[in-house]
Amino acid sequence: MSAEPLSVRWMIRRDMPAALELGAMTPWDHGDLREHCKLRNGIAMVCEDGETEIVGWCAYTLHPSSVHIENIAGTDWEFGAVYELLQRLLNKRQLGAETGYRRDLITVVVPESQDDVLCFFRNCGFMAFATQFFSDGSEYKMRYDLPQSAELCHIDGTPCRRSTGFPVMLPEGFNE
């Protein structure tokens, strides 16, 4: 990971060509990304480095009680831009009190052929809960449940799930 601070913001139309050049979890073209952004509940974010170069992007869909990651891409799968995007998603999990929505679940479907992506999500605390088999491969459905403080323990000062021992990401302001 580079030393420059990363910033995350909403994707705008002129970001699309640069974003689509990055290696995504599943191949998307300009039309796929544009169609996703036309959805009422479809949102896309980009992550920029210090020189305002796009180093990652994420497209997700908001549902009343969950967030589904449709596609995600980045130059660094080792806790760089992709980690920053995922952390931002966690921090935006709750809308204002007037809506009454609390999104405690993040889901993603990862192709079996994407080993680095599977490892990344597993290291971030996602757990596989279903597998779909197709003639050309399979996909893993993964989920991240917002941790309850009772199920956390600390290993070397890092919050970890008590059940697995894997480190978890915690949203800002999370009280253990």
C-alpha positions in Angstrom: 0.0 0.0 0.0 1.3 3.4 -0.9 1.9 6.1 1.7 -0.5 8.6 0.2 -3.9 8.9 1.9 -6.8 7.3 0.0 -10.1 9.1 -0.4 -13.4 7.5 -1.3 -16.2 9.4 -3.1 -19.2 8.7 -5.3 -18.4 7.7 -8.9 -19.2 10.2 -11.6 -19.5 9.6 -15.4 -16.0 10.7 -16.2 -14.6 8.2 -13.7 -16.0 5.2 -15.6 -13.2 4.7 -18.3 -10.4 4.8 -15.7 -12.4 2.6 -13.3 -13.1 -0.1 -15.9 -9.4 -0.5 -16.7 -8.8 -2.0 -13.2 -9.1 -5.7 -12.7 -12.6 -6.3 -11.4 -14.0 -9.3 -9.5 -16.3 -10.0 -12.5 -15.8 -8.5 -16.0 -18.0 -5.4 -16.6 -18.1 -3.1 -19.5 -19.3 0.6 -19.7 -22.9 -0.5 -20.3 -23.0 -2.8 -17.3 -21.7 0.0 -15.0 -24.1 2.6 -16.5 -27.1 0.2 -16.1 -26.1 -0.4 -12.5 -25.9 3.3 -11.8 -29.4 3.9 -13.3 -31.0 1.6 -10.7 -32.8 3.4 -7.9 -30.9 1.5 -5.3 -27.6 1.1 -7.2 -24.6 3.1 -6.0 -20.9 3.2 -7.2 -17.9 4.6 -5.4 -14.3 5.2 -6.4 -11.2 5.3 -4.3 -8.4 7.8 -5.3 -4.8 8.0 -4.2 -3.1 11.3 -3.4 -2.7 12.2 -7.0 -6.4 11.8 -7.7 -5.8 8.6 -9.7 -8.5 6.0 -9.4 -7.1 2.9 -7.7 -10.4 1.1 -6.9 -14.1 1.1 -7.3 -17.1 -0.7 -5.9 -20.7 -1.0 -7.2 -23.3 -2.1 -4.6 -27.1 -2.3 -4.2 -28.9 -1.1 -1.1 -31.7 -3.3 0.3 -33.9 -2.5 3.3 -31.8 -4.6 5.7 -28.6 -5.4 3.7 -26.1 -4.2 1.2 -25.1 -6.4 -1.8 -21.7 -5.8 -3.4 -22.3 -6.3 -7.2 -18.7 -5.8 -8.3 -15.5 -4.5 -6.8 -12.1 -3.7 -8.3 -8.7 -2.4 -7.2 -5.1 -2.2 -7.8 -4.2 -3.7 -4.4 -6.2 -6.6 -2.8 -3.9 -6.6 0.2 -5.7 -4.0 2.3 -5.3 -1.1 0.0 -8.0 0.6 -2.0 -10.4 -2.3 -1.8 -10.2 -2.4 1.9 -10.8 1.3 2.1 -13.9 0.9 0.0 -15.2 -1.9 2.1 -14.5 0.0 5.3 -16.5 3.0 3.9 -19.4 0.6 3.2 -19.4 -0.5 6.8 -19.3 3.0 8.0 -22.4 3.9 5.9 -24.4 0.9 7.2 -27.0 3.0 8.9 -29.1 5.7 7.3 -30.6 8.5 9.3 -33.0 7.8 12.1 -35.9 9.0 10.0 -35.7 6.1 7.6 -35.7 3.4 10.2 -33.3 1.2 8.1 -30.3 -0.5 9.7 -28.2 -2.5 7.3 -26.4 -5.1 9.4 -25.6 -7.5 6.6 -23.2 -7.2 3.6 -23.4 -9.9 0.9 -21.3 -10.7 -2.2 -21.1 -13.4 -4.8 -17.5 -14.3 -5.7 -16.6 -16.6 -8.7 -14.6 -19.6 -7.7 -11.8 -18.7 -10.1 -11.0 -15.5 -8.1 -8.8 -16.9 -5.4 -7.3 -13.5 -4.4 -10.8 -12.0 -4.0 -12.1 -15.0 -2.0 -9.1 -14.7 0.4 -9.5 -11.0 0.7 -13.2 -11.3 1.7 -12.5 -14.2 4.1 -9.7 -12.2 5.8 -12.1 -9.3 6.2 -14.5 -11.5 8.1 -16.9 -12.6 5.4 -18.1 -16.2 5.6 -19.3 -18.4 2.7 -22.9 -19.6 3.3 -23.8 -21.1 -0.1 -22.4 -22.3 -3.3 -23.9 -22.3 -6.8 -22.6 -24.7 -9.4 -22.7 -24.0 -13.1 -21.3 -25.8 -16.1 -18.4 -23.3 -16.4 -17.6 -23.0 -12.7 -19.1 -22.2 -9.4 -19.7 -19.1 -7.2 -19.6 -18.6 -3.5 -22.2 -16.5 -1.7 -20.5 -14.7 1.2 -21.8 -12.6 4.0 -20.6 -10.2 6.6 -22.8 -9.8 9.6 -22.1 -6.8 11.7 -20.4 -8.2 14.8 -22.0 -8.0 18.2 -19.6 -7.0 21.0 -20.3 -10.3 22.8 -18.8 -12.4 20.0 -15.5 -10.5 19.7 -12.2 -11.3 21.4 -8.8 -9.6 21.0 -5.8 -11.3 19.6 -2.6 -9.2 19.8 -4.8 -6.1 20.2 -6.8 -6.8 17.1 -10.6 -7.4 17.4 -11.4 -10.9 16.1 -14.4 -13.1 15.8 -14.6 -15.4 18.8 -15.9 -18.3 16.6 -13.1 -18.2 14.0 -10.3 -16.1 15.3 -10.2 -14.1 12.1 -9.8 -10.3 12.4 -12.9 -8.3 11.7 -13.4 -4.8 10.4 -15.3 -2.6 12.8 -17.3 0.5 11.7 -16.3 3.9 13.1 -17.8 4.4 16.5 -18.5 0.8 17.2 -18.6 0.2 20.9 -17.3 -3.1 22.2 
